[in-house]
Amino acid sequence: MFKRNDSIIFAIELIIDKQIRYNDPTETAHTYRRLISSSFSDSEARRLIYMALQVELIQLMRYGEAFNNTRFVNNLGSLPDLPEAELN
């Protein structure tokens, strides 16, 4: 099991902030606006996006998989339903 690491959490939060601010990828900023317009707070919307990104990071760290942009975009599109990491 992964241990909580505040510097990693902070780095992921910065990535999400930049994705939203610079609209790159566009799907992240679109998902953020969609969640906000659906009455989620700023912190709730960012937390949901964080979870979609976290699935990709788990796959990368645990299985050495490359970042799967298609899965990431699909997970963003499914929010607020939470994505699941494949933890075989």
CNS distance restraints for C-alpha pairs under 8 A (distance, minus, plus):
assign (resid   5 and name CA) (resid   9 and name CA) 6.37 0.50 0.50
assign (resid   6 and name CA) (resid  10 and name CA) 6.05 0.50 0.50
assign (resid   7 and name CA) (resid  11 and name CA) 6.15 0.50 0.50
assign (resid   8 and name CA) (resid  12 and name CA) 6.22 0.50 0.50
assign (resid   9 and name CA) (resid  13 and name CA) 6.19 0.50 0.50
assign (resid  10 and name CA) (resid  14 and name CA) 6.24 0.50 0.50
assign (resid  11 and name CA) (resid  15 and name CA) 6.31 0.50 0.50
assign (resid  12 and name CA) (resid  16 and name CA) 6.30 0.50 0.50
assign (resid  12 and name CA) (resid  50 and name CA) 7.20 0.50 0.50
assign (resid  13 and name CA) (resid  17 and name CA) 6.13 0.50 0.50
assign (resid  13 and name CA) (resid  50 and name CA) 7.13 0.50 0.50
assign (resid  14 and name CA) (resid  18 and name CA) 6.18 0.50 0.50
assign (resid  15 and name CA) (resid  19 and name CA) 6.15 0.50 0.50
assign (resid  16 and name CA) (resid  20 and name CA) 6.20 0.50 0.50
assign (resid  16 and name CA) (resid  28 and name CA) 7.79 0.50 0.50
assign (resid  16 and name CA) (resid  46 and name CA) 7.31 0.50 0.50
assign (resid  16 and name CA) (resid  49 and name CA) 7.44 0.50 0.50
assign (resid  16 and name CA) (resid  50 and name CA) 7.02 0.50 0.50
assign (resid  17 and name CA) (resid  21 and name CA) 6.01 0.50 0.50
assign (resid  18 and name CA) (resid  22 and name CA) 5.78 0.50 0.50
assign (resid  18 and name CA) (resid  23 and name CA) 7.84 0.50 0.50
assign (resid  18 and name CA) (resid  24 and name CA) 7.72 0.50 0.50
assign (resid  19 and name CA) (resid  23 and name CA) 5.51 0.50 0.50
assign (resid  19 and name CA) (resid  24 and name CA) 4.88 0.50 0.50
assign (resid  19 and name CA) (resid  25 and name CA) 6.06 0.50 0.50
assign (resid  19 and name CA) (resid  26 and name CA) 7.76 0.50 0.50
assign (resid  19 and name CA) (resid  28 and name CA) 6.24 0.50 0.50
assign (resid  19 and name CA) (resid  29 and name CA) 6.59 0.50 0.50
assign (resid  20 and name CA) (resid  24 and name CA) 6.94 0.50 0.50
assign (resid  20 and name CA) (resid  26 and name CA) 7.96 0.50 0.50
assign (resid  20 and name CA) (resid  28 and name CA) 6.04 0.50 0.50
assign (resid  20 and name CA) (resid  29 and name CA) 4.39 0.50 0.50
assign (resid  20 and name CA) (resid  32 and name CA) 7.15 0.50 0.50
assign (resid  21 and name CA) (resid  29 and name CA) 7.40 0.50 0.50
assign (resid  23 and name CA) (resid  27 and name CA) 7.80 0.50 0.50
assign (resid  23 and name CA) (resid  28 and name CA) 7.09 0.50 0.50
assign (resid  23 and name CA) (resid  29 and name CA) 5.27 0.50 0.50
assign (resid  23 and name CA) (resid  30 and name CA) 7.98 0.50 0.50
assign (resid  24 and name CA) (resid  28 and name CA) 7.14 0.50 0.50
assign (resid  24 and name CA) (resid  29 and name CA) 7.35 0.50 0.50
assign (resid  25 and name CA) (resid  29 and name CA) 7.22 0.50 0.50
assign (resid  26 and name CA) (resid  30 and name CA) 6.05 0.50 0.50
assign (resid  27 and name CA) (resid  31 and name CA) 5.92 0.50 0.50
assign (resid  27 and name CA) (resid  73 and name CA) 6.53 0.50 0.50
assign (resid  27 and name CA) (resid  76 and name CA) 7.26 0.50 0.50
assign (resid  28 and name CA) (resid  32 and name CA) 6.16 0.50 0.50
assign (resid  28 and name CA) (resid  49 and name CA) 7.37 0.50 0.50
assign (resid  28 and name CA) (resid  73 and name CA) 7.96 0.50 0.50
assign (resid  28 and name CA) (resid  76 and name CA) 7.02 0.50 0.50
assign (resid  29 and name CA) (resid  33 and name CA) 6.25 0.50 0.50
assign (resid  30 and name CA) (resid  34 and name CA) 6.08 0.50 0.50
assign (resid  31 and name CA) (resid  35 and name CA) 6.08 0.50 0.50
assign (resid  31 and name CA) (resid  49 and name CA) 7.82 0.50 0.50
assign (resid  31 and name CA) (resid  76 and name CA) 6.30 0.50 0.50
assign (resid  31 and name CA) (resid  77 and name CA) 6.87 0.50 0.50
assign (resid  31 and name CA) (resid  79 and name CA) 7.80 0.50 0.50
assign (resid  32 and name CA) (resid  36 and name CA) 6.17 0.50 0.50
assign (resid  32 and name CA) (resid  45 and name CA) 5.89 0.50 0.50
assign (resid  32 and name CA) (resid  46 and name CA) 7.03 0.50 0.50
assign (resid  32 and name CA) (resid  49 and name CA) 7.51 0.50 0.50
assign (resid  33 and name CA) (resid  37 and name CA) 6.05 0.50 0.50
assign (resid  34 and name CA) (resid  38 and name CA) 6.21 0.50 0.50
assign (resid  35 and name CA) (resid  39 and name CA) 6.69 0.50 0.50
assign (resid  35 and name CA) (resid  40 and name CA) 5.55 0.50 0.50
assign (resid  35 and name CA) (resid  45 and name CA) 5.74 0.50 0.50
assign (resid  35 and name CA) (resid  79 and name CA) 7.95 0.50 0.50
assign (resid  35 and name CA) (resid  80 and name CA) 7.53 0.50 0.50
assign (resid  36 and name CA) (resid  40 and name CA) 4.89 0.50 0.50
assign (resid  36 and name CA) (resid  41 and name CA) 6.10 0.50 0.50
assign (resid  36 and name CA) (resid  42 and name CA) 6.67 0.50 0.50
assign (resid  36 and name CA) (resid  45 and name CA) 6.55 0.50 0.50
assign (resid  40 and name CA) (resid  44 and name CA) 5.76 0.50 0.50
assign (resid  40 and name CA) (resid  45 and name CA) 5.85 0.50 0.50
assign (resid  41 and name CA) (resid  45 and name CA) 6.08 0.50 0.50
assign (resid  42 and name CA) (resid  46 and name CA) 6.19 0.50 0.50
assign (resid  43 and name CA) (resid  47 and name CA) 6.02 0.50 0.50
assign (resid  44 and name CA) (resid  48 and name CA) 6.27 0.50 0.50
assign (resid  45 and name CA) (resid  49 and name CA) 6.35 0.50 0.50
assign (resid  46 and name CA) (resid  50 and name CA) 5.99 0.50 0.50
assign (resid  47 and name CA) (resid  51 and name CA) 6.34 0.50 0.50
assign (resid  48 and name CA) (resid  52 and name CA) 6.62 0.50 0.50
assign (resid  48 and name CA) (resid  79 and name CA) 6.89 0.50 0.50
assign (resid  48 and name CA) (resid  80 and name CA) 6.66 0.50 0.50
assign (resid  48 and name CA) (resid  82 and name CA) 7.33 0.50 0.50
assign (resid  49 and name CA) (resid  53 and name CA) 6.37 0.50 0.50
assign (resid  49 and name CA) (resid  76 and name CA) 6.64 0.50 0.50
assign (resid  49 and name CA) (resid  79 and name CA) 7.81 0.50 0.50
assign (resid  50 and name CA) (resid  54 and name CA) 5.97 0.50 0.50
assign (resid  51 and name CA) (resid  55 and name CA) 6.47 0.50 0.50
assign (resid  51 and name CA) (resid  82 and name CA) 7.31 0.50 0.50
assign (resid  51 and name CA) (resid  83 and name CA) 7.17 0.50 0.50
assign (resid  52 and name CA) (resid  56 and name CA) 7.21 0.50 0.50
assign (resid  52 and name CA) (resid  72 and name CA) 6.30 0.50 0.50
assign (resid  52 and name CA) (resid  75 and name CA) 5.70 0.50 0.50
assign (resid  52 and name CA) (resid  76 and name CA) 6.14 0.50 0.50
assign (resid  52 and name CA) (resid  82 and name CA) 7.48 0.50 0.50
assign (resid  52 and name CA) (resid  83 and name CA) 6.08 0.50 0.50
assign (resid  53 and name CA) (resid  57 and name CA) 6.50 0.50 0.50
assign (resid  53 and name CA) (resid  72 and name CA) 6.64 0.50 0.50
assign (resid  54 and name CA) (resid  58 and name CA) 6.08 0.50 0.50
assign (resid  55 and name CA) (resid  59 and name CA) 6.34 0.50 0.50
assign (resid  55 and name CA) (resid  72 and name CA) 7.92 0.50 0.50
assign (resid  55 and name CA) (resid  83 and name CA) 7.19 0.50 0.50
assign (resid  55 and name CA) (resid  84 and name CA) 6.78 0.50 0.50
assign (resid  55 and name CA) (resid  85 and name CA) 5.02 0.50 0.50
assign (resid  56 and name CA) (resid  60 and name CA) 6.16 0.50 0.50
assign (resid  56 and name CA) (resid  67 and name CA) 5.96 0.50 0.50
assign (resid  56 and name CA) (resid  68 and name CA) 6.77 0.50 0.50
assign (resid  56 and name CA) (resid  72 and name CA) 6.83 0.50 0.50
assign (resid  56 and name CA) (resid  85 and name CA) 7.78 0.50 0.50
assign (resid  57 and name CA) (resid  61 and name CA) 6.03 0.50 0.50
assign (resid  57 and name CA) (resid  67 and name CA) 7.58 0.50 0.50
assign (resid  58 and name CA) (resid  62 and name CA) 5.67 0.50 0.50
assign (resid  58 and name CA) (resid  63 and name CA) 7.77 0.50 0.50
assign (resid  58 and name CA) (resid  85 and name CA) 7.08 0.50 0.50
assign (resid  59 and name CA) (resid  63 and name CA) 5.36 0.50 0.50
assign (resid  59 and name CA) (resid  64 and name CA) 6.61 0.50 0.50
assign (resid  59 and name CA) (resid  65 and name CA) 5.75 0.50 0.50
assign (resid  59 and name CA) (resid  66 and name CA) 7.92 0.50 0.50
assign (resid  59 and name CA) (resid  67 and name CA) 7.91 0.50 0.50
assign (resid  59 and name CA) (resid  85 and name CA) 7.19 0.50 0.50
assign (resid  59 and name CA) (resid  86 and name CA) 7.40 0.50 0.50
assign (resid  60 and name CA) (resid  64 and name CA) 4.57 0.50 0.50
assign (resid  60 and name CA) (resid  65 and name CA) 4.66 0.50 0.50
assign (resid  60 and name CA) (resid  66 and name CA) 6.00 0.50 0.50
assign (resid  60 and name CA) (resid  67 and name CA) 6.63 0.50 0.50
assign (resid  61 and name CA) (resid  65 and name CA) 7.69 0.50 0.50
assign (resid  68 and name CA) (resid  72 and name CA) 6.24 0.50 0.50
assign (resid  69 and name CA) (resid  73 and name CA) 6.03 0.50 0.50
assign (resid  70 and name CA) (resid  74 and name CA) 6.11 0.50 0.50
assign (resid  71 and name CA) (resid  75 and name CA) 6.02 0.50 0.50
assign (resid  72 and name CA) (resid  76 and name CA) 6.19 0.50 0.50
assign (resid  73 and name CA) (resid  77 and name CA) 6.17 0.50 0.50
assign (resid  74 and name CA) (resid  78 and name CA) 6.28 0.50 0.50
assign (resid  75 and name CA) (resid  79 and name CA) 6.52 0.50 0.50
assign (resid  75 and name CA) (resid  82 and name CA) 7.68 0.50 0.50
assign (resid  75 and name CA) (resid  83 and name CA) 5.73 0.50 0.50
assign (resid  78 and name CA) (resid  82 and name CA) 7.32 0.50 0.50
assign (resid  78 and name CA) (resid  83 and name CA) 7.57 0.50 0.50
assign (resid  79 and name CA) (resid  83 and name CA) 7.71 0.50 0.50
